[in-house]
Each structure stands twice: as structure tokens, then as C-alpha cells.
């Protein structure tokens, strides 16, 4: 068991460059009169509220326990609890180290049931080639990548990523929403939401 009083010095990918900021098509409607083409159905989004940081961590632990070598894109405003969720994910992966946001580096690495790559792209407005290649290696590896502030990532790098959004609903409450139809994570959301609903019933 790691000493919880001392934060681990994880491997890191440093953000050393100053980068300048950087700043879908219509579907043909010509259809035969006797034929109807329907748009593909969009799976219903799943969401629920947590009422404390520890509840957010507890849900993150369930995500971590079910996770594979996936890429999770964590969406939400500053201070919404993305790092708190990653702390729970680390717990679910059996990681004892203290997990904190990689404020002065781009990625921290932790060792558990799977490697956890905690990526923070807050200061990256334009992706340089060196950083892009390093992230591609993480994303194509055998670990779980949890990415905060993923807006600068090129779409082709995160085609199969799982999007999870956190929003503030109160001083201590957060809504966590699964935006991607990934079956394993959808099952985690469904089970957790069902348990919370059962507890709420009189």
C-alpha cells in the first residue's frame, strides 16, 4: 500500500511550448417516392446526479472496475469535478497513489489493474506533432486514458472514445451524463442510476 501522505511522481509528458490559439454535411434529400429512408436512431443518453465529491468518486470507481483499454473524454467546465471522477476511476483500477490533475504536465501515468493515463489538455490550444504522437501512443496502448479538456484533439484520434459530461447542478451536486453508446459503460450507468433510484423511493 502506497503512503497516502506522499504524492507519487508519475511519468509525465511535459508541455513546454507556447502555442498560438487555433481557431458536417447535408444529407441528400432526393428520395424515390415509394421509398423512405430513416435516420439512424440515437441511443438515449443516461445521466444521474451525485450529491458529494465522495459520491462522484464512488461512481468513478465503478467505471474503473468495468473499464478496458479505452479512451474516456471528460467534458465539463472548470471545477466541475473531472479530476474527482478520475480519482474514483483510479480507485476502481486498484491504484493507491494520490491522483491529482497534471497541472504543469500533459499526462500522468499510474499503475493498477490497467495502466491509467490521466491527460489534461487545458493549456493546449493547438496540437504539435510531438505531443500528438505521444498521445496517439497512449490512446493505442493497453491502458485506460482519461482525458480532461479534449477539445484540441483531432477527431480521427478519438473516433472510438467514450464521452462523459459533468455539469454543475448545485453547490455540491453534479450531473454525470454518458454521451456515447458504449455497452459496458452504459451498463455501469444503468445499474448505478437504478440503485440510486431505489434508494430514493420511500
VOGU-3710 file (C-alpha; in Angstrom, 3 decimals, decimal comma):
1> xxxxxxxxxx> 0,000/0,000/0,000  1,460/3,354/-1,034  1,901/6,026/1,610  -1,150/8,271/1,051  0,656/11,205/2,581  3,149/11,361/-0,243  2,075/12,030/-3,806  3,651/9,847/-6,393  5,826/11,408/-9,052  4,238/9,764/-12,094
11> xxxxxxxxxx> 5,780/9,636/-15,516  4,808/12,777/-17,348  4,642/14,269/-20,802  5,677/17,905/-20,420  4,003/20,829/-22,148  6,998/23,026/-22,966  5,781/25,022/-25,933  3,899/28,272/-26,318  1,241/27,695/-28,898  -0,951/30,257/-30,625
21> xxxxxxxxxx> -4,696/29,581/-30,436  -6,364/27,925/-33,336  -9,384/28,708/-34,155  -20,911/18,181/-41,132  -22,501/17,857/-44,491  -26,018/17,827/-45,616  -27,714/14,558/-46,421  -29,199/14,274/-49,922  -32,947/14,626/-49,802  -33,672/13,239/-53,282
31> xxxxxxxxxx> -35,521/10,039/-52,405  -37,780/7,864/-54,532  -41,459/8,453/-53,885  -42,046/4,843/-52,931  -39,067/4,570/-50,570  -38,456/6,042/-47,132  -35,026/6,197/-45,526  -34,949/6,822/-41,793  -32,048/8,385/-39,933  -30,247/6,031/-37,565
41> xxxxxxxxxx> -31,636/6,086/-34,060  -29,599/7,803/-31,368  -29,398/5,883/-28,085  -30,964/7,637/-25,132  -28,415/9,457/-23,001  -28,074/8,208/-19,442  -27,500/10,566/-16,549  -27,930/10,967/-12,813  -26,841/13,309/-10,036  -24,236/12,858/-7,357
51> xxxxxxxxxx> -24,512/14,873/-4,159  -20,928/14,981/-2,930  -17,374/14,545/-4,146  -17,254/11,130/-2,491  -20,335/10,002/-4,436  -18,617/11,143/-7,639  -15,508/9,160/-6,664  -17,629/6,116/-5,793  -19,221/6,169/-9,228  -15,804/6,655/-10,811
61> xxxxxxxxxx> -14,629/3,520/-9,006  -17,404/1,553/-10,702  -16,312/2,935/-14,064  -12,731/1,936/-13,322  -13,734/-1,569/-12,288  -15,540/-2,072/-15,604  -13,034/-0,276/-17,820  -10,892/-1,748/-20,537  -8,181/-0,181/-22,656  -10,447/2,722/-23,588
71> xxxxxxxxxx> -10,265/6,473/-24,061  -12,613/8,491/-21,863  -13,205/12,114/-22,839  -14,328/14,027/-19,755  -16,328/17,131/-20,641  -17,329/19,948/-18,331  -16,458/23,361/-17,009  -13,547/24,218/-14,792  -14,056/22,919/-11,238  -16,965/20,631/-12,134
81> xxxxxxxxxx> -15,254/17,512/-10,766  -13,485/15,837/-13,677  -10,374/15,120/-11,614  -12,572/13,880/-8,761  -14,128/11,375/-11,167  -10,637/10,280/-12,299  -9,674/9,730/-8,657  -12,576/7,295/-8,403  -11,614/5,606/-11,673  -8,129/5,086/-10,257
91> xxxxxxxxxx> -9,651/3,523/-7,143  -11,613/1,118/-9,330  -8,401/0,151/-11,116  -6,737/-0,687/-7,799  -4,440/2,354/-7,809  -3,380/3,505/-4,358  -1,410/6,578/-5,407  -2,836/10,044/-4,903  -4,271/11,207/-8,221  -4,192/14,917/-8,954
101> xxxxxxxxxx> -4,668/16,964/-12,085  -1,459/17,152/-14,144  -1,345/20,942/-13,820  2,148/21,517/-15,198  2,400/18,450/-17,424  0,085/16,987/-20,025  -0,147/13,397/-18,753  0,417/11,465/-15,530  0,783/7,683/-15,549  -0,351/5,353/-12,752
111> xxxxxxxxxx> -0,081/1,573/-12,406  -3,064/-0,588/-11,451  -5,074/-3,449/-12,949  -4,579/-1,450/-16,136  -2,260/1,498/-16,603  -4,120/4,770/-16,120  -3,074/7,728/-18,257  -4,556/10,917/-16,830  -4,326/13,531/-19,570  -5,048/17,242/-19,108
121> xxxxxxxxxx> -5,049/19,381/-22,260  -6,274/22,596/-20,615  -3,391/24,694/-21,903  -3,092/23,017/-25,304  -4,890/25,125/-27,895  -3,023/23,754/-30,897  -1,648/20,226/-31,020  2,003/19,991/-32,076  3,335/16,859/-33,767  5,429/15,625/-30,828
131> xxxxxxxxxx> 2,502/15,825/-28,402  0,152/14,294/-30,964  2,428/11,289/-31,477  2,827/10,761/-27,736  -0,935/10,892/-27,178  -1,537/8,507/-30,094  0,782/6,036/-28,375  -1,202/6,358/-25,134  -4,547/6,016/-26,902  -3,436/2,963/-28,873
141> xxxxxxxxxx> -1,877/1,226/-25,877  -3,093/-1,224/-23,277  -4,189/1,277/-20,650  -7,176/3,445/-19,809  -6,870/7,085/-20,904  -8,935/9,676/-19,029  -8,724/12,994/-20,876  -9,723/16,353/-19,438  -10,234/19,306/-21,839  -10,112/17,180/-25,032
151> xxxxxxxxxx> -11,214/19,916/-27,469  -7,781/20,186/-29,115  -7,684/16,502/-30,068  -8,132/15,734/-33,786  -11,375/13,802/-34,433  -9,643/10,859/-36,107  -7,662/10,208/-32,924  -10,777/9,816/-30,769  -13,254/8,158/-33,130  -13,950/5,356/-30,634
161> xxxxxxxxxx> -13,669/7,419/-27,473  -16,334/7,399/-24,754  -17,679/10,844/-23,862  -18,805/11,578/-20,304  -20,083/15,033/-19,392  -20,222/16,569/-15,931  -22,357/19,628/-15,180  -22,923/21,662/-12,031  -26,490/21,452/-10,723  -25,925/22,858/-7,245
171> xxxxxxxxxx> -23,279/23,749/-4,705  -22,416/20,100/-4,092  -24,403/18,320/-6,798  -23,187/17,239/-10,211  -24,986/15,643/-13,144  -22,962/12,937/-14,888  -24,095/12,022/-18,399  -22,945/9,265/-20,738  -22,946/10,732/-24,249  -21,597/7,650/-26,078
181> xxxxxxxxxx> -23,436/4,342/-26,666  -20,656/2,142/-25,278  -22,359/-1,015/-23,892  -20,013/-1,649/-20,936  -20,187/1,919/-19,638  -23,891/2,144/-20,403  -24,425/-0,880/-18,140  -22,477/0,817/-15,337  -24,626/3,949/-15,704  -27,856/1,942/-15,779
191> xxxxxxxxxx> -27,001/-0,087/-12,681  -25,816/2,926/-10,703  -28,845/5,026/-11,665  -31,194/2,141/-10,771  -29,639/1,748/-7,335  -29,887/5,467/-6,614  -33,497/5,498/-7,790  -34,318/2,551/-5,497  -32,722/4,305/-2,517  -34,726/7,464/-3,236
201> xx> -38,059/5,630/-3,113  -39,860/5,769/0,275
//
